[in-house]
Amino acid sequence: MASRSKSKIPVLLYRYAGPRRNIGFTFSRYDMNMEEGGSAPEEMLFMYEEDFEYLKPAVGRVFPVTNPFTGEEQTSLDPCWENPIPKSLWESILSELEQQRVRDSELQDFLNQFIGWARNHLRTADGIEITGNL
């Protein structure tokens, strides 16, 4: 984790070098029986849009997704709202990211940090929600 901002939400950086408060995505674990309030900020992860582009193709391939809370089908990743993705689909996303051949060691480190964060939370969560702030 490169730094802390966004109200103590850890920020994972690869190439982004713009202003601290900019467009991006917050990742947070969810449990189907979780009480209101969700994850604590230090358990979340923020990634700027520019860096998210390296994960976006793998994430996009799991859509359409049925929202486990509302039952509605989400046809694609919504950059403005919540995108709860169940654990079973995260396994597919993370597997694809792990199999990518990456020559840039900094990008590989960025991906490894994200994969580690996600796998750690998926051990006890029903899924991970991606919330865009566009």
C-alpha contacts under 8 A as a table, 3 or more apart, distances in Angstrom:
res1	aa1	res2	aa2	distance
1	M	4	R	7.95
1	M	10	P	6.50
1	M	11	V	6.04
1	M	12	L	4.99
1	M	13	L	7.12
1	M	113	Q	7.55
2	A	10	P	7.87
2	A	11	V	6.27
2	A	12	L	5.74
2	A	13	L	5.88
3	S	10	P	6.30
3	S	11	V	5.58
3	S	12	L	7.31
4	R	7	S	7.96
4	R	8	K	5.56
4	R	9	I	6.08
4	R	10	P	4.65
4	R	11	V	5.62
5	S	8	K	5.17
5	S	9	I	5.84
5	S	10	P	6.42
5	S	11	V	6.61
5	S	20	R	7.48
6	K	9	I	5.31
6	K	10	P	7.62
6	K	11	V	7.89
6	K	21	R	7.50
6	K	46	F	7.67
7	S	41	P	7.11
8	K	41	P	6.00
8	K	42	E	6.08
9	I	41	P	4.82
9	I	42	E	5.15
9	I	43	E	7.36
9	I	44	M	5.77
9	I	45	L	5.91
9	I	46	F	6.41
10	P	41	P	7.85
10	P	42	E	6.33
10	P	43	E	7.98
10	P	44	M	6.72
10	P	45	L	5.19
10	P	46	F	6.09
11	V	45	L	5.83
11	V	46	F	4.66
11	V	47	M	5.85
12	L	45	L	6.90
12	L	46	F	6.25
12	L	47	M	5.46
12	L	110	F	7.40
12	L	114	F	7.66
13	L	16	Y	6.27
13	L	47	M	6.66
13	L	48	Y	7.44
13	L	51	D	6.77
13	L	110	F	7.13
14	Y	51	D	5.92
14	Y	106	E	7.07
14	Y	107	L	6.54
14	Y	110	F	5.96
15	R	50	E	7.44
15	R	51	D	6.31
16	Y	48	Y	6.78
16	Y	50	E	6.09
16	Y	51	D	6.23
18	G	22	N	7.68
19	P	22	N	6.18
22	N	48	Y	7.10
23	I	48	Y	6.05
23	I	49	E	5.84
23	I	132	G	7.72
23	I	133	N	5.89
23	I	134	L	5.73
24	G	46	F	7.08
24	G	47	M	5.60
24	G	48	Y	3.98
24	G	49	E	4.30
24	G	50	E	7.81
24	G	52	F	7.54
24	G	132	G	5.97
24	G	133	N	5.96
24	G	134	L	7.19
25	F	46	F	5.71
25	F	47	M	5.37
25	F	48	Y	6.28
25	F	49	E	6.67
25	F	52	F	7.60
25	F	79	P	7.70
25	F	130	I	6.23
25	F	131	T	5.38
25	F	132	G	4.46
25	F	133	N	6.35
26	T	44	M	6.80
26	T	45	L	5.61
26	T	46	F	4.39
26	T	47	M	6.44
26	T	129	E	7.96
26	T	130	I	5.65
26	T	131	T	5.13
26	T	132	G	6.52
27	F	44	M	5.62
27	F	45	L	5.05
27	F	46	F	6.23
27	F	128	I	6.49
27	F	129	E	5.66
27	F	130	I	4.69
27	F	131	T	6.51
28	S	39	S	6.37
28	S	43	E	7.07
28	S	44	M	4.76
28	S	45	L	6.68
28	S	128	I	5.45
28	S	129	E	5.30
28	S	130	I	6.70
29	R	39	S	6.66
29	R	44	M	7.38
29	R	121	H	6.33
29	R	122	L	7.39
29	R	125	A	6.02
29	R	126	D	7.56
29	R	127	G	5.85
29	R	128	I	4.27
29	R	129	E	6.08
30	Y	34	M	6.86
30	Y	38	G	7.09
30	Y	39	S	7.48
30	Y	84	P	7.82
30	Y	125	A	5.76
30	Y	126	D	5.88
30	Y	127	G	5.43
30	Y	128	I	5.66
30	Y	129	E	6.62
31	D	34	M	5.01
31	D	125	A	5.31
31	D	126	D	4.87
31	D	127	G	6.81
32	M	68	P	7.79
32	M	69	F	7.59
32	M	126	D	6.52
34	M	38	G	6.72
35	E	38	G	6.71
39	S	43	E	6.22
39	S	44	M	6.75
40	A	43	E	5.43
40	A	44	M	6.86
41	P	44	M	5.27
42	E	45	L	7.71
47	M	51	D	6.45
47	M	52	F	6.14
48	Y	51	D	5.51
48	Y	52	F	6.17
49	E	52	F	4.86
49	E	53	E	6.41
50	E	53	E	5.61
51	D	54	Y	6.06
51	D	55	L	7.90
52	F	55	L	5.33
52	F	56	K	5.99
53	E	56	K	4.99
53	E	57	P	7.48
54	Y	57	P	7.20
55	L	58	A	5.72
55	L	59	V	6.26
55	L	97	L	7.47
56	K	59	V	5.03
56	K	60	G	5.78
57	P	60	G	5.08
57	P	61	R	6.34
58	A	61	R	5.44
58	A	62	V	7.38
58	A	93	I	5.37
58	A	96	E	6.52
58	A	97	L	7.00
59	V	62	V	5.93
59	V	63	F	7.71
59	V	77	L	7.94
59	V	93	I	5.91
60	G	63	F	5.76
60	G	76	S	6.65
60	G	77	L	6.47
62	V	65	V	6.88
62	V	89	L	6.42
62	V	92	S	7.88
62	V	93	I	7.53
63	F	74	Q	7.08
63	F	75	T	5.72
63	F	76	S	5.45
63	F	77	L	7.34
64	P	73	E	6.49
64	P	74	Q	5.41
64	P	75	T	4.18
64	P	76	S	5.93
65	V	73	E	5.66
65	V	74	Q	5.23
65	V	75	T	6.56
65	V	76	S	7.76
65	V	85	I	7.07
66	T	71	G	5.77
66	T	72	E	5.57
66	T	73	E	4.30
66	T	74	Q	6.03
67	N	70	T	5.55
67	N	71	G	5.09
67	N	72	E	5.36
67	N	73	E	6.06
67	N	74	Q	6.77
67	N	83	N	7.50
67	N	84	P	6.18
67	N	85	I	7.51
68	P	71	G	5.58
68	P	72	E	7.93
68	P	84	P	7.18
68	P	86	P	7.74
74	Q	77	L	7.36
74	Q	83	N	7.99
77	L	83	N	6.53
78	D	81	W	5.74
78	D	82	E	7.12
78	D	83	N	6.65
78	D	132	G	6.93
79	P	131	T	7.15
79	P	132	G	4.38
79	P	133	N	6.55
79	P	134	L	5.71
80	C	131	T	7.09
80	C	132	G	4.71
80	C	133	N	5.26
80	C	134	L	4.86
81	W	131	T	5.39
81	W	132	G	5.41
81	W	133	N	7.03
82	E	129	E	6.49
82	E	130	I	5.89
82	E	131	T	4.34
82	E	132	G	6.73
83	N	129	E	5.28
83	N	130	I	4.98
83	N	131	T	5.96
84	P	127	G	6.91
84	P	128	I	5.98
84	P	129	E	3.93
84	P	130	I	6.28
85	I	89	L	6.57
85	I	90	W	6.85
85	I	127	G	5.60
85	I	128	I	5.58
85	I	129	E	5.73
85	I	130	I	7.68
86	P	89	L	5.62
86	P	90	W	6.46
86	P	126	D	5.99
86	P	127	G	4.13
86	P	128	I	6.57
87	K	90	W	4.95
87	K	91	E	6.36
87	K	122	L	6.44
87	K	125	A	7.44
87	K	126	D	5.50
87	K	127	G	4.27
87	K	128	I	7.06
88	S	91	E	5.37
88	S	92	S	7.04
88	S	127	G	7.91
89	L	92	S	5.20
89	L	93	I	6.45
90	W	93	I	4.89
90	W	94	L	5.96
90	W	127	G	7.29
90	W	128	I	7.70
91	E	94	L	5.29
91	E	95	S	5.98
92	S	95	S	5.16
92	S	96	E	6.23
93	I	96	E	5.26
93	I	97	L	6.33
94	L	97	L	5.01
94	L	98	E	6.09
94	L	115	I	6.24
95	S	98	E	5.10
95	S	99	Q	6.26
96	E	99	Q	5.18
96	E	100	Q	6.44
97	L	100	Q	5.37
97	L	111	L	7.22
97	L	115	I	7.78
98	E	111	L	7.99
98	E	112	N	7.87
98	E	115	I	7.81
102	V	105	S	7.38
102	V	107	L	7.14
102	V	108	Q	6.09
103	R	108	Q	7.62
104	D	107	L	5.32
104	D	108	Q	6.28
105	S	108	Q	4.94
105	S	109	D	6.11
106	E	109	D	5.07
106	E	110	F	6.18
107	L	110	F	4.95
107	L	111	L	6.16
108	Q	111	L	5.12
108	Q	112	N	6.01
109	D	112	N	5.01
109	D	113	Q	6.08
110	F	113	Q	5.25
110	F	114	F	6.36
111	L	114	F	5.14
111	L	115	I	6.04
112	N	115	I	5.06
112	N	116	G	5.98
113	Q	116	G	5.16
113	Q	117	W	6.14
114	F	117	W	5.07
114	F	118	A	6.11
115	I	118	A	5.15
115	I	119	R	6.00
116	G	119	R	5.22
116	G	120	N	6.01
117	W	120	N	5.26
117	W	121	H	6.46
118	A	121	H	5.29
118	A	122	L	6.04
118	A	128	I	7.75
119	R	122	L	5.04
119	R	123	R	6.36
120	N	123	R	5.65
120	N	124	T	7.99
121	H	124	T	6.06
121	H	125	A	6.04
122	L	125	A	4.81
122	L	126	D	6.82
122	L	127	G	6.30
122	L	128	I	7.44
125	A	128	I	7.49
